[in-house]
Amino acid sequence: MLNGKTVVLGVSGGIAAYKAAELISRLKKLHADTRVCMTKNAQEFITPLTLQGLSQNPVATDLFAPPAAWEIGHISLAAAADVMVIAPATANIIGKIANGIADDIVTTTVMATKAQVILAPAMNTNMYDNPVTQQNLARLKSLGYAVAEPASGRLACGITGRGKLADADDIIEEIIARTLYTKDLLGKKVLVTAGPTREKIDDVRFITNYSSGKMGYAVARAARRRGAEVTLVSGKVALAPLKNIEMVYADSARQMYDAVMSRADGADIIVKAAAVGDFRVKNAVSGKAKKESLLTLELEKNPDILMELGKNKNFVLIGFCMETADLAVYAADKLKRKNPDFIVANDLTREGAGFATDTNVVKILHQSGETEDLPIMSKDDLANEILDRAKIILK
């Protein structure tokens, strides 16, 4: 995913420096050219040789080392970077950068680069919460630096609180968002639904479907990477919550309806990727019902979220349609009756399409009558195709 991109990793002197090894390994698996520079204090926690072996590049440690091939170390690193990450970023190095101090290989590289710089703070809770540290971080954010916020948990010092280095997944997400995506949806609000709904039969049984939520989560993730303020209304799925996104969980179709309708005003784009149950059990019971009493279930219709949104929309509305036969016919009917701007339709019988897969094969039907047949692609790529079309309508 990061083919052709150069990530410069600055490692400063905190106990979390050992986690730089995992981060480098993960970046290499994404095919990023990974260059490393380390402060003197960082070398007390992990050796340059370890990081050199993982990055397959020389590790810069000395500001005054003789230049190789007539390249001054920190200048060549700064120029090569598509993005620079400081992980861990101690209170000390954050303070230096915030006040323009450049007295080691890491801080001089930061000062010399024009690339996006991402800070991943890691320190004792009291140090992180100290007003000076927070003021320094606020100043750096105002200057355009990005921050991979620290996690909460048990720290090396023995206390529990904020200050753990962000997970490698979260740091890599920041890298991807800052290097592969333009912020063309900055200032826009995107509301996405994802996953299945569940309709109660009794306290231990329910009716649901096979939706994994992967498509909706991909759309929400792509919108966030492109700068949007994103709300994701999700059914019960086995996917990790997305960071820097408002996560709203809804179990039943009625709960999802309420969650969506209460947030629709003010949205610029709404993507209805959830597989919402058409019916609920009218005679649902409390407790555990006996088998004999479940031989007949009486069903009643759930509210139709897409149709309700399509009645008086002042936003771009995208619907989804999934069929096993006559896809174009049913998708066209849904487009006409429910009034989205376009429908993303896929045939469950096609290889690479449907629930739980990482790919999809879709038709896009527009209100203009145009139909697009897209080739098989990852759901992340399809998410961007959807947002590209939504952005054109938004303009």
TIMARPA-702314 format. One line per field, with one value per residue (C-alpha): x, y, z. Coordinates in pm, whole numbers, plus 50000, padded with zeros to 5 digits. Layout:
px: (X ...)
py: (Y ...)
pz: (Z ...)
***
This chain:
px: (50000 50291 50487 50712 50669 50955 50877 51140 51105 51257 51306 51353 51457 51161 51093 50850 51149 51148 50812 50985 51098 50738 50646 50937 50848 50489 50596 50827 50538 50347 50647 50746 51107 51176 51465 51547 51717 51769 51858 52146 51896 51696 52008 51998 51673 51727 52031 52072 52180 51835 51654 51902 51838 51461 51460 51734 51876 52157 52037 52136 52248 52516 52451 52821 52895 53092 52846 52804 52822 52837 52493 52455 52260 51969 51928 51914 51666 51450 51445 51368 51067 50711 50615 50814 50701 50842 50762 50795 50780 50888 50788 51145 51147 50795 50912 51220 51025 50756 51023 51239 51533 51736 52031 52030 51976 51599 51510 51732 51564 51222 51330 51468 51181 50883 50700 50407 50533 50335 50406 50324 50358 50458 50533 50418 50056 50148 50404 50148 49881 50126 50002 50340 50323 49963 50049 50339 50116 49845 50104 50239 49888 49817 50132 50012 50178 49965 49938 49871 49707 49844 49640 49539 49658 49924 50249 50607 50623 50348 50059 49752 49649 49707 50054 50100 50237 49953 49913 50113 49781 49682 50018 50014 49658 49784 50072 49837 49591 49866 50054 49801 49497 49419 49191 48924 48641 48781 48498 48234 48019 47973 47723 47768 47570 47725 47666 47351 47057 46915 46547 46462 46262 46316 46598 46831 46731 46714 46678 46972 47174 47529 47652 48006 48006 48329 48192 48047 48360 48571 48359 48384 48760 48811 48600 48801 49129 49003 48943 48570 48406 48258 47982 47947 47622 47707 47524 47690 48005 48336 48536 48744 48605 48753 48963 48883 48531 48209 48097 47726 47605 47252 47114 46768 46639 46437 46744 46939 46651 46651 47030 47038 46739 46861 47197 47089 47047 47376 47522 47673 47692 47499 47608 47355 47572 47404 47199 46887 46629 46303 46090 46081 45904 45569 45520 45871 45870 46065 46274 46355 46060 45997 46046 45679 45584 45826 45668 45487 45648 45438 45638 45578 45763 46054 46088 46265 46561 46670 46317 46269 46600 46512 46190 46331 46705 46945 47248 47405 47241 47388 47202 47308 47128 47218 47044 47090 46897 46773 47009 46961 46581 46557 46827 46652 46323 46490 46653 46317 46115 46364 46530 46902 47143 47282 47263 47561 47435 47606 47513 47575 47631 47935 48281 48448 48122 47895 47914 48236 48470 48748 48652 48338 48202 47929 47706 47638 47298 47252 46935 47041 46986 47360 47482 47847 47991 48298 48558 48641 48834 48901 48630 48874 48915 48540 48484 48693 48507 48180 48312 48455 48108 47943 48189 48099 47729 47808 47977)
py: (50000 50237 50140 50424 50618 50704 50708 50863 50736 50940 50747 50938 50820 50661 50304 50268 50296 49916 49938 50111 49764 49648 49970 49936 49572 49668 49952 49721 49476 49766 49818 50158 50267 50316 50535 50569 50834 50802 51033 50942 50860 50630 50416 50340 50146 49978 49948 50105 49763 49620 49896 49882 49512 49566 49875 49747 50100 50267 50427 50790 50856 51125 51480 51528 51201 51253 51285 50981 51044 51419 51413 51570 51316 51515 51712 51403 51235 51547 51573 51204 51194 51170 51166 51180 51003 51055 50738 50746 51123 51205 51520 51638 51609 51753 52054 52095 52085 52321 52577 52542 52367 52149 51993 51628 51421 51384 51746 51883 51648 51770 52133 52063 51860 51994 51663 51606 51528 51291 51283 50970 51076 50821 50912 50899 51011 51312 51421 51389 51580 51850 52186 52252 51929 51999 52355 52230 51974 52234 52469 52197 52098 52462 52461 52158 51873 51560 51362 50991 51020 50797 50512 50450 50151 50027 50217 50103 50318 50103 50349 50327 50617 50797 50790 50454 50475 50445 50100 50038 50009 50361 50513 50342 50466 50822 50759 50624 50910 51171 51025 50856 51083 51442 51620 51688 51629 51860 52044 51799 51577 51217 50977 50607 50299 49954 49595 49395 49467 49210 49160 49002 48680 48636 48715 48454 48442 48694 48727 48878 48848 48774 49133 49177 49558 49566 49785 50049 50056 50099 50399 50557 50500 50647 50954 51016 50977 51238 51489 51451 51457 51107 50940 50563 50399 50032 49712 49433 49336 49167 49472 49700 50049 50314 50586 50957 50868 50903 50544 50486 50129 50021 49671 49668 49839 50082 50175 50233 50440 50663 50698 50796 51029 51219 51281 51336 51712 51881 51583 51653 51288 50987 50638 50368 50056 49869 49555 49658 49393 49445 49285 49253 48998 49133 48873 48887 48765 48834 48554 48235 48106 47731 47571 47494 47860 47957 47747 48057 48401 48700 48964 49333 49583 49786 50155 50207 50433 50493 50579 50819 50992 51021 51214 51559 51527 51820 51594 51347 51011 50675 50347 49985 49693 49326 49057 48700 48748 49029 49277 49561 49537 49545 49811 50038 49996 50083 50388 50512 50444 50555 50848 50816 50998 50662 50295 50064 49720 49385 49028 48783 48500 48665 48559 48827 49002 49003 48956 48910 48938 49197 49266 49364 49373 49631 49822 50188 50314 50692 50901 51022 50669 50600 50259 50189 49838 49846 49568 49360 49568 49591 49740 50017 50107 50088 50318 50584 50530 50592 50904 51036 51023 51169 51460 51542 51558 51762 52027)
pz: (50000 50070 49759 49649 49974 50208 50580 50805 51160 51441 51766 52090 52434 52609 52718 52425 52189 52166 51987 51696 51586 51535 51357 51115 51047 50970 50741 50547 50495 50339 50107 50249 50215 50585 50707 51077 51290 51665 51950 52181 52458 52229 52187 52560 52500 52161 51938 51595 51466 51544 51357 51072 51026 51020 50800 50565 50566 50763 51088 51146 51503 51492 51382 51315 51134 50808 50517 50293 49919 49993 50156 50499 50706 50842 50519 50299 50536 50543 50165 50113 50347 50220 50587 50909 51225 51575 51772 52059 52101 52455 52643 52591 52211 52183 52384 52165 51840 51972 52060 51750 51918 51684 51864 51755 51440 51499 51577 51298 51050 51168 51120 50773 50627 50434 50474 50709 51061 51284 51657 51859 52224 52487 52849 53210 53257 53471 53213 52933 53126 53236 53104 52943 52739 52640 52543 52330 52157 52096 51944 51716 51602 51518 51304 51106 51292 51325 51649 51691 52030 52308 52449 52810 53008 53246 53189 53245 53558 53713 53705 53484 53264 52937 52790 52617 52265 52014 51861 51545 51356 51463 51373 51033 50975 51030 50788 50521 50568 50543 50246 50017 50046 49956 50203 49942 50192 50459 50631 50507 50729 50620 50781 50709 50813 50825 50927 51000 51223 51464 51543 51875 51891 52263 52504 52352 51982 51700 51321 51136 50813 50698 50664 50801 50792 50589 50310 50541 50755 50439 50334 50680 50692 50343 50424 50739 50548 50302 50580 50649 50989 50998 51196 51159 51269 51301 51371 51569 51379 51451 51338 51557 51617 51387 51548 51507 51397 51596 51651 51716 51772 51684 51730 51570 51256 51467 51669 51349 51208 51519 51515 51147 51142 51450 51275 50914 50945 50871 50684 50344 50235 50367 50263 50353 50342 50628 50562 50751 50827 50638 50911 51290 51507 51618 51890 52044 52403 52721 52862 52673 52470 52445 52104 52060 52090 51812 51539 51414 51412 51318 51132 51069 50852 50982 50893 50560 50637 50278 50163 50454 50381 50012 50071 50146 50114 50123 50113 49873 49938 49835 49869 49832 49673 49697 49495 49372 49045 48819 48985 48735 48751 49130 49165 48913 49099 49430 49273 49149 49464 49728 49551 49638 49409 49304 49397 49445 49343 49367 49281 49565 49319 49157 49268 49476 49569 49869 50243 50443 50142 50115 49752 49567 49210 49159 48921 48996 48880 48862 48858 48514 48381 48346 48463 48540 48564 48789 48787 49092 49346 49715 49933 50028 49661 49602 49900 49725 49397 49582 49752 49424 49271 49580 49573 49210 49301 49613 49400)
***
